[in-house]
């Protein structure tokens, strides 16, 4: 008798599993969603000679100073320093800049 009850209980558990799998929404732990955002890098916080390391909106200056938004010291904009358009390189080929 005990054997029949155990067998019946086992059969019941096995029959419930497919129903439970159908009822549960499918989820995946490996799925990730990424959102791409584009940053407008034409403002003074990106194009000035001195910029805030945090690129605070509206920050940036032609002189060293402090960011009015976050209080960090401005750093020299490496991209601005590498911009050589607009001046002549003739006569200073040995000059490294």
Backbone bond lengths (Angstrom), bond angles and torsions (degrees), N, CA, C in turn:
res aa  C-N    CA-C-N  psi(-1)  N-CA   C-N-CA  omega(-1)  CA-C   N-CA-C  phi
1 X - - - 1.437 - - 1.534 111.36 -
2 X 1.359 116.57 -45.21 1.455 120.08 178.22 1.524 110.84 -59.39
3 X 1.330 115.61 -37.89 1.467 121.00 -179.55 1.525 110.29 -62.72
4 X 1.301 117.93 -42.26 1.465 122.10 179.74 1.537 111.52 -65.16
5 X 1.331 117.16 -39.88 1.467 120.75 179.28 1.521 110.43 -66.76
6 X 1.333 116.66 -43.64 1.465 119.99 178.09 1.523 111.15 -63.31
7 X 1.305 116.63 -42.14 1.460 121.13 179.00 1.522 110.68 -64.23
8 X 1.308 117.41 -40.95 1.451 121.94 177.92 1.540 111.44 -65.91
9 X 1.318 116.81 -41.90 1.473 121.21 178.36 1.531 110.39 -64.56
10 X 1.310 116.21 -42.06 1.464 120.64 179.36 1.532 110.69 -64.08
11 X 1.302 116.97 -42.28 1.463 121.33 178.31 1.527 110.86 -64.20
12 X 1.326 116.46 -38.41 1.462 120.95 178.25 1.532 110.96 -64.25
13 X 1.325 117.81 -44.40 1.471 122.32 179.33 1.523 110.28 -61.77
14 X 1.314 116.60 -43.73 1.459 119.96 179.90 1.530 111.92 -65.84
15 X 1.291 117.51 -34.80 1.461 120.32 -178.95 1.528 111.65 -75.11
16 X 1.317 117.98 -25.91 1.472 121.40 -179.75 1.522 112.55 -78.92
17 X 1.295 118.71 -27.31 1.460 122.07 -175.65 1.529 112.80 -60.58
18 X 1.334 120.93 -48.90 1.464 119.67 178.66 1.530 112.54 -61.51
19 X 1.316 117.80 -35.52 1.463 120.80 178.67 1.527 109.92 -66.40
20 X 1.306 117.81 -40.03 1.455 121.60 179.54 1.526 110.79 -67.34
21 X 1.314 117.86 -37.11 1.459 121.19 178.74 1.521 111.05 -66.31
22 X 1.324 117.33 -36.37 1.459 120.81 178.60 1.517 111.54 -70.21
23 X 1.321 117.41 -34.94 1.459 121.67 -176.28 1.518 111.71 -75.77
24 X 1.313 117.74 -32.28 1.462 121.18 -176.77 1.525 109.94 -76.00
25 X 1.337 117.60 136.68 1.463 119.27 176.65 1.523 110.29 -67.94
26 X 1.318 114.68 146.58 1.455 119.13 -179.55 1.518 109.82 -75.34
27 X 1.302 115.91 128.41 1.460 121.58 175.83 1.514 108.24 -131.27
28 X 1.283 114.97 152.33 1.447 120.30 178.73 1.515 108.51 -129.93
29 X 1.307 116.13 130.45 1.457 119.57 179.01 1.524 111.63 -81.93
30 X 1.320 117.38 -12.87 1.455 119.62 -179.18 1.522 112.60 -95.10
31 X 1.329 117.15 -8.39 1.458 120.86 -178.96 1.519 110.16 -78.50
32 X 1.319 116.54 131.82 1.452 120.88 174.89 1.513 109.13 -129.26
33 X 1.291 115.31 148.27 1.452 120.68 178.08 1.511 107.78 -113.97
34 X 1.311 116.35 128.00 1.454 120.25 177.49 1.513 109.09 -116.90
35 X 1.294 114.49 144.08 1.451 120.85 177.40 1.513 107.71 -115.87
36 X 1.309 115.17 121.85 1.455 119.26 178.75 1.516 109.01 -88.82
37 X 1.319 114.79 131.21 1.453 119.33 175.87 1.519 107.99 -123.58
38 X 1.283 115.09 143.08 1.450 119.58 176.56 1.510 108.28 -104.58
39 X 1.312 115.99 139.49 1.445 122.40 -178.77 1.520 108.09 -106.84
40 X 1.319 115.61 129.63 1.457 120.47 176.54 1.522 108.02 -76.37
41 X 1.316 116.61 109.67 1.464 121.52 -176.75 1.518 112.01 -102.32
42 X 1.327 116.45 29.67 1.461 119.92 180.00 1.522 112.30 -101.61
43 X 1.320 117.76 -4.94 1.463 121.24 -178.92 1.518 111.93 -78.37
44 X 1.328 116.50 169.96 1.467 120.92 -178.65 1.525 112.98 -62.69
45 X 1.332 117.85 -23.57 1.467 120.28 178.80 1.525 112.40 -68.00
46 X 1.334 117.18 -11.09 1.468 121.96 177.34 1.525 112.40 -118.58
47 X 1.316 118.53 -25.12 1.464 120.67 -170.37 1.522 114.69 -106.41
48 X 1.325 118.77 -9.08 1.467 121.13 -178.25 1.520 110.70 -73.45
49 X 1.319 115.98 164.50 1.465 121.34 178.18 1.526 110.57 -66.51
50 X 1.331 116.92 -36.43 1.459 122.23 176.85 1.524 107.95 -121.87
51 X 1.320 115.71 129.43 1.457 120.38 -175.05 1.524 110.54 -129.82
52 X 1.324 115.01 158.63 1.462 121.33 174.33 1.529 108.08 -77.13
53 X 1.326 118.79 135.93 1.470 120.27 177.42 1.529 112.56 -59.98
54 X 1.336 117.33 -23.95 1.459 121.56 179.86 1.527 111.73 -90.92
55 X 1.330 117.76 -3.70 1.467 123.58 -179.24 1.531 111.68 53.29
56 X 1.328 116.30 46.08 1.464 120.63 178.73 1.521 109.46 -60.92
57 X 1.322 115.91 138.66 1.458 121.57 -176.79 1.525 110.25 -58.04
58 X 1.323 115.86 129.06 1.456 122.08 177.69 1.517 114.45 83.13
59 X 1.328 118.60 -1.94 1.458 119.95 178.69 1.521 109.42 -83.91
60 X 1.319 116.84 174.89 1.456 122.43 179.84 1.503 110.48 114.58
61 X 1.340 115.62 146.42 1.461 120.11 -176.17 1.522 109.39 -156.61
62 X 1.336 115.12 163.70 1.463 120.04 173.20 1.525 110.67 -85.46
63 X 1.331 117.20 -7.69 1.470 122.81 179.93 1.525 109.07 -125.08
64 X 1.333 114.89 155.44 1.465 119.69 175.67 1.522 108.84 -62.85
65 X 1.316 116.33 148.47 1.454 119.90 -179.91 1.513 111.20 179.36
66 X 1.329 115.25 -154.37 1.457 122.35 -176.52 1.524 108.77 -124.15
67 X 1.316 116.04 139.94 1.458 121.52 178.17 1.525 109.29 -66.52
68 X 1.334 117.69 126.08 1.458 119.27 179.83 1.531 113.10 -70.22
69 X 1.316 118.40 -20.48 1.465 121.18 -177.57 1.528 112.61 -83.85
70 X 1.345 117.32 -45.43 1.470 119.21 -174.30 1.523 113.97 -117.44
71 X 1.339 117.77 -11.71 1.465 120.68 177.72 1.517 115.17 84.52
72 X 1.327 118.59 2.72 1.467 120.67 178.42 1.524 109.73 -77.00
73 X 1.330 116.08 150.82 1.462 120.81 176.55 1.515 109.65 -68.85
74 X 1.329 115.76 138.95 1.455 120.12 173.64 1.521 109.63 -65.56
75 X 1.315 116.39 149.18 1.460 122.89 174.05 1.518 108.06 -119.30
76 X 1.321 115.86 155.97 1.454 119.50 179.19 1.520 109.21 -66.76
77 X 1.301 116.34 134.16 1.461 122.83 -179.94 1.522 108.31 -78.30
78 X 1.335 116.94 106.97 1.461 121.97 -179.19 1.521 111.20 -61.03
79 X 1.304 117.96 -36.69 1.460 120.58 -179.38 1.517 110.81 -68.42
80 X 1.313 117.62 -34.23 1.457 121.40 177.73 1.531 109.72 -70.87
81 X 1.332 117.40 -37.96 1.466 121.62 -179.97 1.525 110.91 -67.13
82 X 1.329 117.34 -30.27 1.463 120.82 -179.79 1.525 112.45 -82.11
83 X 1.315 117.36 -8.45 1.462 121.79 -178.62 1.527 108.71 -78.44
84 X 1.330 117.36 107.48 1.462 121.90 -176.86 1.510 112.92 -108.11
85 X 1.299 118.15 7.66 1.453 119.11 178.52 1.518 109.12 -68.80
86 X 1.299 115.81 143.58 1.451 119.80 174.36 1.510 114.61 99.20
87 X 1.349 118.62 -3.57 1.465 117.48 172.76 1.520 110.02 -138.86
88 X 1.325 115.24 158.54 1.454 123.53 -172.30 1.529 110.13 -85.73
89 X 1.323 116.95 134.44 1.457 121.57 177.23 1.526 112.46 -95.69
90 X 1.308 117.62 -1.48 1.458 121.07 -177.56 1.530 110.66 -65.54
91 X 1.327 115.55 133.45 1.458 120.59 176.23 1.524 113.57 92.71
92 X 1.302 119.15 -6.79 1.457 118.80 176.52 1.520 111.88 -136.54
93 X 1.356 114.51 52.89 1.450 119.54 178.57 1.533 111.07 -67.88
94 X 1.336 116.92 -30.34 1.471 120.37 179.62 1.524 111.34 -77.42
95 X 1.303 116.78 -14.25 1.459 121.75 -179.09 1.524 108.87 -77.62
96 X 1.312 117.36 123.56 1.466 121.19 -176.41 1.516 110.68 -98.09
97 X 1.340 116.94 101.15 1.476 119.67 171.61 1.479 112.25 -152.04
